[in-house]
Amino acid sequence: MKILTVDAHQRVRLPDKLEPRTRLSYERIGNQIVLTPIAPVERHPAKVRFERRNGRTVGIIEGAKFDESALKQALSEFP
């Protein structure tokens, strides 16, 4: 059994080789901690087109979905 020590910044150095920026899920089961690698998320840049509307330039994100009820709720919570 290997013993690991937590440093002042609550970090632990794992003895097995992991790539930098590897994401791990954390699960506590009783007195044990289970770390499971998470597959990276494929990211792609957003496609934005610009239009002139009422004398202003507006950026429109292609494929973005607009939820009007979420907007109304967010505006109702705004002071």
Secondary structure, 3 states (H helix, E strand, C coil): CCCCCCCCCCCCCCCCCCCCCCCEEEEEECCEEEEEECCCCCCCCCCEEEEEECCEEEEEECCCCCCHHHHHHHHHHCC
